[in-house]
Amino acid sequence: MKTSYRKRTAKGLPPKFGTSLQFAMSKTRAIWIAIAIIVVGAMCVTACFSRDGEPGPSGFERMTVSKSKSSYEEIAGIDIGYGADSVVFDDATDLLYASIFDPVGTVFVISLEDQSIAKTTAVSPGMHLETALAGDGRFLFVTNYDILSSPGDTVVRIDTHDGLSQRGMTVGSWPCGVRADAAGERVFVVTGCDNRAPTEDTGSGFAMIDAAAFNEANTSFFDVPETEFGELNVAAPDPVDRNVVYLLSDTNGESKNHLYSMSLENGEIGDSLSLECKTEESYPGRTFADIRVRENDIWFMQGRCRRLVGIDKESNSVLKTIELGCFSSGLAIRHDGIAAVSCIEDHEIRLIDLSNGKEIEAIQGVHTGAALSFDETGDYLFVADYYIGLVRIFRRQNQ
């Protein structure tokens, strides 16, 4: 059996540096050099940075510096073009699937081992918003969202085991968010996402699709009470109860986000929770709100309001609110409860321990993490860096 790239690299030890340098210098010389480095470093910090976000004497804007060295090292940046908007990873094959938000409609298959593009396939129309893997990684589902001409109305299923062959199906106007359930048997696609572009109201809801059958006969459609909750943005299946889906409504410019559950047996609305999100900022076309549903809780990112909210599923109450202090756009949660959140303003990804709400570290130099994803071990973090068009791969260093 072939050993995966991730398992092989996990056995490696970090190289040892500086041995020859230590023997070449005397202790006295080393001490004086260390003192000189400290003095010069202190002078640079004083000249280049100031407190409270004000420009320093040399005119440089104050930067946010990580308190500790990041445990994740960037090992590759694969150029797929401007608008890198989604990235998902198949743990069984060590392959990444990414797409870009543009009319070309290209889906990229990236090899983690070779750290390069292995295959590409065109999907028309373009303007893909999200992707999801289902069927044990066999099927990649892509939503189409064409704002340049007329609304796209299809979801495309790509068979990764059959030469990337494609099938499309109409699911209603303006499909956007797509999620697969824990078993990979069903896919949930949000429709009516016209809040992302100037158009007439088409209503909103979601489709529940049988991943293997992929036909209208095995697809159920659910409407949502838009007058009460606003436009639907996310439909996330519960990983434990297959008869429950959690819905997030977030219309750009509104002052509230609504999170509520729905029964897939009868379509009845269950518990709901409204969270204020008042801000003067406006980012047309992007909602910057997302949820991750876990076994006992739900984590809700309010990107415009710079916070992450933990909600207890049983009591439907807020567990804790984590103030991020930055406008966030991407969210992923590691298996051990460490969340990765992308901060647009600071050009970094922050790792946060959800058990106590404390920031562990920051990975700097990421322009816009539109989509984030961990592998099953948490040793790899994958980032779709929207504006510079890279799929970036970070590997956790040996501790």
matplotlib code that plots the C-alpha trace (Angstrom):
import matplotlib.pyplot as plt

x = [0.0, 1.3, 2.2, 0.6, 2.7, 1.5, 2.4, 5.9, 6.7, 5.4, 8.3, 11.0, 13.0, 13.8, 17.4, 19.9, 21.4, 24.3, 26.6, 29.6, 29.0, 29.0, 32.4, 33.9, 33.3, 34.7, 32.4, 33.5, 32.9, 29.5, 28.5, 29.5, 27.7, 24.6, 24.7, 25.1, 22.1, 20.0, 20.9, 20.4, 17.1, 15.8, 16.8, 14.9, 11.7, 11.8, 12.3, 9.8, 6.9, 4.8, 2.0, -1.8, -1.7, -0.1, 2.6, 6.2, 8.8, 9.9, 6.4, 5.8, 2.4, 2.3, 2.3, 0.8, 3.6, 2.9, 3.9, 5.4, 6.8, 4.1, 3.9, 2.8, 5.4, 4.3, 5.6, 3.9, 1.9, 0.2, -0.9, -4.5, -5.3, -7.1, -10.2, -9.2, -12.4, -12.7, -10.4, -11.3, -9.0, -9.5, -7.7, -7.9, -6.0, -4.0, -5.5, -6.8, -9.7, -9.9, -11.9, -11.8, -14.5, -14.5, -16.3, -13.6, -15.0, -11.9, -11.6, -8.0, -6.9, -3.7, -1.3, -0.1, 2.9, 4.0, 2.7, 1.6, -1.5, -2.2, -5.4, -7.9, -11.4, -13.7, -17.2, -19.6, -21.0, -18.4, -18.6, -18.2, -18.8, -18.3, -17.2, -17.9, -16.7, -19.1, -19.4, -16.1, -14.3, -15.6, -17.9, -17.0, -20.0, -19.6, -22.2, -22.6, -23.3, -23.1, -23.6, -22.2, -25.2, -28.0, -28.3, -26.7, -29.1, -27.1, -25.0, -22.3, -21.2, -17.6, -16.7, -13.1, -12.8, -13.9, -11.7, -13.4, -16.6, -19.4, -23.2, -25.3, -28.7, -31.0, -31.7, -33.2, -31.8, -28.6, -27.2, -24.3, -23.4, -22.9, -22.2, -22.1, -23.3, -21.0, -21.6, -21.1, -24.4, -26.3, -25.5, -27.2, -27.2, -28.5, -30.6, -31.8, -28.6, -29.4, -28.1, -24.7, -25.6, -28.0, -31.1, -34.7, -35.7, -36.0, -36.7, -34.4, -34.3, -32.1, -32.0, -31.1, -29.5, -28.7, -25.0, -24.9, -28.2, -27.9, -31.3, -34.5, -36.4, -34.0, -33.8, -36.0, -36.5, -37.2, -38.3, -37.4, -39.4, -37.5, -39.9, -39.0, -35.3, -34.0, -32.1, -30.6, -26.8, -25.8, -27.5, -25.3, -26.3, -26.0, -23.2, -25.1, -28.8, -29.3, -32.8, -31.7, -30.1, -28.9, -29.6, -27.9, -29.6, -27.4, -28.4, -25.7, -26.5, -28.9, -28.2, -29.0, -28.0, -30.4, -29.4, -32.2, -32.7, -35.1, -36.5, -35.8, -38.7, -41.5, -39.7, -40.7, -38.5, -37.0, -35.0, -33.8, -31.3, -30.8, -27.5, -27.0, -24.4, -24.5, -21.7, -21.3, -19.1, -20.6, -19.0, -21.4, -21.4, -19.8, -21.7, -18.7, -20.8, -20.4, -21.1, -19.4, -21.7, -20.0, -21.3, -22.3, -22.0, -22.1, -19.5, -20.8, -18.4, -19.8, -17.1, -18.4, -18.7, -15.3, -16.3, -16.7, -19.7, -20.0, -23.6, -24.7, -26.9, -28.9, -29.9, -29.6, -27.7, -24.5, -21.5, -18.9, -18.2, -14.6, -13.8, -11.4, -10.6, -10.4, -12.7, -12.8, -13.7, -12.7, -13.2, -12.0, -11.9, -9.3, -10.3, -8.8, -10.9, -8.4, -10.1, -8.3, -9.8, -8.6, -8.2, -8.4, -7.2, -4.1, -3.3, -3.0, -4.6, -5.2, -5.3, -7.7, -8.3, -12.1, -12.0, -10.8, -11.1, -7.4, -5.3, -2.5, -0.6, -0.8, 0.3, 1.3, 1.5, -1.9, -3.6, -7.2, -8.1, -11.4, -11.5, -9.6, -9.4, -7.5, -6.7, -8.0, -4.8, -4.6, -1.0, -1.9, -3.8, -4.9, -5.8, -7.4, -5.8, -8.4, -6.7, -3.3, -4.7, -2.8, -3.7, -1.3, -0.2, 1.0, 2.5, 2.7, 6.3, 7.5, 7.4]
y = [0.0, 3.4, 5.6, 9.0, 12.1, 13.5, 10.4, 10.2, 13.8, 13.5, 11.1, 13.6, 15.6, 19.3, 20.1, 21.4, 24.8, 26.9, 24.1, 25.2, 28.9, 28.1, 26.4, 29.1, 31.9, 32.3, 32.9, 36.5, 37.4, 35.7, 37.8, 41.1, 40.2, 39.4, 42.7, 44.6, 42.8, 43.7, 47.4, 47.7, 45.8, 48.2, 51.2, 49.8, 49.1, 52.7, 54.2, 52.2, 51.6, 53.4, 52.5, 52.8, 52.3, 55.7, 56.1, 55.9, 58.6, 57.1, 57.1, 53.4, 52.2, 50.1, 46.4, 43.6, 41.2, 37.7, 37.1, 33.8, 32.1, 30.4, 26.6, 26.5, 26.9, 27.8, 25.1, 26.1, 28.7, 27.5, 30.2, 29.6, 33.1, 36.1, 35.2, 32.0, 31.5, 27.9, 25.1, 21.6, 18.6, 14.9, 13.1, 9.7, 10.9, 13.9, 16.0, 19.6, 21.0, 24.7, 27.1, 30.8, 33.4, 34.4, 33.7, 31.2, 28.5, 26.5, 23.9, 23.0, 19.6, 20.1, 17.4, 17.9, 15.6, 17.4, 20.8, 21.6, 21.5, 18.0, 18.6, 21.3, 21.1, 23.9, 24.3, 26.7, 29.1, 30.3, 32.4, 29.5, 30.4, 27.2, 23.6, 20.5, 16.9, 14.0, 10.3, 9.5, 12.1, 10.7, 13.6, 17.3, 19.6, 23.1, 25.9, 28.2, 31.9, 34.0, 37.7, 39.0, 37.9, 36.0, 34.1, 30.7, 28.0, 24.8, 22.7, 20.7, 17.3, 16.3, 12.6, 12.6, 8.9, 9.1, 11.5, 14.5, 13.9, 16.3, 16.4, 19.4, 19.9, 22.8, 23.7, 27.2, 30.7, 32.0, 28.9, 29.7, 27.8, 24.1, 21.6, 17.9, 15.9, 13.9, 10.6, 12.3, 11.0, 14.3, 17.7, 20.9, 23.9, 27.3, 29.0, 32.6, 34.2, 37.4, 39.5, 39.1, 41.1, 43.9, 42.0, 41.5, 39.4, 35.7, 34.3, 31.9, 28.3, 25.2, 21.9, 18.6, 16.4, 12.7, 12.8, 9.4, 9.6, 13.3, 13.8, 15.8, 12.7, 12.4, 16.1, 17.9, 21.6, 23.7, 27.3, 29.6, 32.4, 35.3, 37.9, 36.7, 35.8, 37.5, 35.9, 32.5, 32.3, 28.9, 25.5, 23.3, 19.7, 18.5, 16.0, 13.9, 14.2, 13.6, 15.0, 18.5, 21.3, 24.7, 27.8, 31.1, 34.2, 37.2, 40.0, 42.5, 45.8, 44.3, 44.8, 41.2, 37.7, 34.8, 31.3, 28.7, 24.9, 23.1, 19.6, 17.8, 15.5, 18.1, 21.4, 22.9, 25.7, 24.9, 27.0, 30.4, 32.9, 36.5, 38.3, 42.0, 43.0, 46.8, 48.4, 51.4, 49.3, 48.0, 45.3, 44.7, 41.2, 39.6, 38.6, 37.5, 35.3, 31.6, 28.7, 25.4, 22.8, 20.4, 17.6, 19.8, 23.3, 25.7, 28.4, 31.4, 33.9, 37.5, 38.8, 42.4, 42.6, 41.1, 38.3, 34.6, 33.3, 29.9, 28.5, 25.5, 23.3, 21.8, 25.1, 27.3, 29.9, 31.7, 30.0, 32.7, 35.6, 36.0, 39.5, 39.1, 42.8, 42.3, 42.0, 38.2, 36.3, 32.6, 30.0, 26.5, 24.4, 21.8, 18.4, 19.5, 22.7, 25.2, 27.6, 29.3, 32.7, 35.0, 38.7, 40.8, 44.1, 42.6, 40.2, 37.2, 34.1, 33.8, 30.5, 30.6, 28.0, 27.7, 26.3, 29.5, 32.1, 32.9, 33.5, 31.0, 32.5, 34.3, 33.3, 36.5, 37.5, 36.1, 38.8, 37.5, 34.0, 33.6, 29.9, 27.9, 24.1, 21.7, 18.1, 15.5, 15.5, 19.3, 19.2, 21.0, 24.2, 25.2, 28.8, 30.3, 33.7, 35.6, 38.8, 37.4, 34.2, 31.6, 28.3, 28.4, 25.3, 25.5, 22.5, 22.3, 22.0, 19.2, 20.2]
z = [0.0, -1.0, 2.0, 1.6, 1.2, 4.5, 6.5, 4.9, 5.6, 9.2, 10.0, 9.0, 11.5, 11.2, 10.1, 12.6, 11.8, 13.1, 14.3, 12.3, 13.2, 16.9, 16.7, 14.5, 17.0, 20.4, 23.3, 23.8, 20.1, 20.2, 23.2, 21.6, 18.4, 20.3, 22.2, 18.8, 17.3, 20.3, 20.2, 16.4, 16.7, 19.4, 17.3, 14.3, 16.3, 17.7, 14.3, 12.3, 14.7, 17.2, 19.5, 19.2, 15.4, 14.7, 12.0, 13.3, 12.9, 9.6, 8.2, 8.4, 9.4, 12.6, 11.9, 13.9, 14.8, 16.0, 19.6, 18.8, 15.7, 13.7, 14.0, 10.3, 7.6, 4.0, 1.7, -1.6, -3.4, -6.5, -8.9, -10.3, -11.2, -9.7, -7.7, -5.9, -4.0, -2.8, -1.7, -0.5, 0.3, -0.2, 2.6, 0.7, -2.4, -1.1, -3.8, -3.5, -5.5, -6.1, -8.2, -9.2, -9.2, -12.8, -16.1, -17.3, -15.0, -14.3, -11.5, -10.6, -9.2, -7.2, -6.0, -2.4, -3.0, -6.2, -5.0, -8.5, -10.7, -11.9, -13.9, -14.9, -16.1, -17.4, -16.0, -17.8, -16.9, -14.5, -11.4, -9.0, -5.4, -3.5, -3.8, -1.7, -1.8, -1.3, -1.9, -0.1, -2.3, -5.6, -6.4, -6.4, -6.4, -7.8, -7.7, -10.7, -10.3, -13.4, -12.6, -16.0, -18.1, -16.5, -13.3, -13.4, -12.2, -12.1, -9.8, -11.5, -10.3, -11.3, -11.0, -9.8, -10.4, -14.1, -15.8, -14.3, -16.3, -15.5, -15.1, -14.4, -12.8, -12.4, -8.8, -9.0, -9.6, -8.1, -6.3, -4.1, -0.8, -1.0, 1.9, 2.1, 5.1, 7.3, 5.4, 2.1, 0.8, 0.5, -0.7, 0.4, -2.0, -1.2, -3.9, -4.5, -3.5, -5.3, -2.4, -3.9, -7.0, -8.0, -9.3, -8.5, -5.6, -6.5, -3.0, -1.2, 0.0, -0.4, -2.3, -0.7, -3.4, -3.4, -4.3, -6.0, -7.9, -8.8, -10.4, -9.8, -8.6, -5.7, -4.8, -2.3, -2.3, 0.9, 1.0, 3.9, 5.5, 4.0, 5.4, 8.9, 8.7, 5.5, 2.7, 3.2, 3.0, 4.4, 4.8, 7.0, 7.9, 11.4, 11.7, 14.2, 13.4, 9.7, 9.9, 11.0, 9.0, 10.3, 8.3, 8.4, 7.0, 6.3, 3.9, 3.2, 5.0, 7.5, 11.3, 12.3, 11.4, 12.0, 12.8, 13.0, 12.5, 10.2, 10.2, 7.0, 7.7, 7.6, 6.9, 10.2, 11.7, 15.1, 17.5, 16.2, 17.4, 16.2, 16.7, 16.2, 13.7, 13.3, 11.3, 9.0, 6.6, 3.4, 1.2, -1.7, -3.1, 0.0, 3.1, 5.3, 7.6, 8.0, 10.4, 11.3, 12.9, 15.3, 17.5, 20.4, 19.3, 16.3, 15.6, 13.9, 12.2, 11.9, 9.6, 9.3, 13.1, 13.7, 16.0, 16.4, 18.4, 19.9, 20.4, 22.4, 20.3, 23.1, 24.9, 21.8, 23.8, 23.3, 24.9, 24.3, 22.0, 20.8, 19.6, 16.6, 16.2, 12.4, 9.4, 8.8, 5.7, 6.1, 8.8, 9.4, 12.6, 13.3, 14.8, 18.2, 18.5, 17.0, 14.7, 11.8, 10.9, 8.0, 8.8, 5.7, 7.2, 8.9, 6.0, 8.4, 9.6, 13.3, 15.1, 18.1, 20.8, 21.0, 24.5, 26.0, 23.2, 23.2, 20.2, 19.9, 17.0, 13.7, 10.2, 8.4, 4.8, 3.6, 1.7, 1.6, 2.9, 1.1, 1.9, 4.5, 5.0, 7.2, 6.4, 8.8, 10.9, 11.3, 10.0, 6.8, 6.3, 2.8, 1.9, -1.2, -1.4, -3.5, -4.6, -5.4, -7.0, -5.0, -3.4, -0.4, 1.5, 5.1, 7.0, 10.7, 11.8, 14.1, 17.7]

ax = plt.figure().add_subplot(projection="3d")
ax.plot(x, y, z, "-o")
ax.set_aspect("equal")
plt.show()
